[in-house]
Amino acid sequence: MKKDYDLIVVGAGPAGMTAGMYSVRSGLETLVVEKGICGGLSNEAPVIENYPGFKGIGGMELAEKMKEQAAEYVAIKELEEIKKIELREKEMVKEMVIFTEKDSYATNAVVISTGTKHRRLGAKGEAEFLGRGISYCATCDGFFFRDKPVIVVGGGDSAVKEALYLKNIGCEVTLIHRRDKLRAERYLQKNLEEAGVHILWNSVVKEIKGDKAVRSVVRYDKESEIEDELTVEGVFISIGEEPVNELAAQIGIEMDKNGYIITDKSQRTNLERVYAAGDITGGVRQIVVACSEGAIAATSAYNDLLELNAK
Ligand code: NAP
């Protein structure tokens, strides 16, 4: 495998795959490195109904299609975690060296598209029962809970989608939300109502209990100030995401107060020839936006490298 690149893309979600494809098409020697598998969190979406061109498509299927297309152009290394990025000076030009668990690669530019990870609830029992009734992904684990009582925690698009998916495969679903209004888009709220998903409003999960597996949750009703125990076998936590920003922090990329990378309209960060794209930049976290930012980041890298080489 070649060791020196014009551009290395860190993370192969929709943003990273698009950046890789655009970069190679513009003529840059490019490598995409991904610690897991292509697609990132989009793999977990039960169905995507707002990505143009597809009326409804599973997240995994869309990610697979993106990978197939991107791989026509760009080399993608999956299951290779980047441990460190080092900024160096080579013949008066800054270069970056990417150290993975297996190898190291030098590059003149980097796109950070490391995405987000699931936020933890912080309830008692959450860590203990992870994989034993607690899940952050209905498409991955929902099947095991068919015909069983489950709760979904959260009130955003993801939580509603998870609840609909679980209801659809035959789970007895209750949605627990901490407020009296959902944050999810209207269209999803309507679907939830039509599906007859039971909602417990103004409620907080205080504890998840069980033996070998989850058996119940302790719910606190903020209105009545009463605690009760609900019999459930599955707990799907869907309360938002947090940026995967450790590599960005390591090299001093500027972030906002929530840890999302700050970029300009060209996806440039505060560091020369370091760009960011996709969910790691916060804002409107949608696949269509991630793809667009990936394309812009790669184009900016191309323009900056062209200028650098002309010097
Ligand atoms: P989100 O929009 O941030 O919603 C998180 C939900 O979890 C909110 O309802 C929030 O309550 C609740 N929450 C947060 N912390 C909590 C805690 N500690 N305890 C209990 N509840 C808590 O997250 P998301 O639904 O994962 O979506 C993330 C982004 O992806 C959003 O921009 C969303 O639009 C996008 N997305 C879009 C689609 C789509 O189909 N268009 C699908 C999935 C995701 P509050 O409402 O009270 O703050």
Residues whose N, C-alpha, C, O or C-beta is under 5 A from the ligand:
A	BS01	NAP	L121 G154 G155 G156 D157 S158 A159 R178 R179 K181 R183 S238 I239 G240 E241 G283 R285
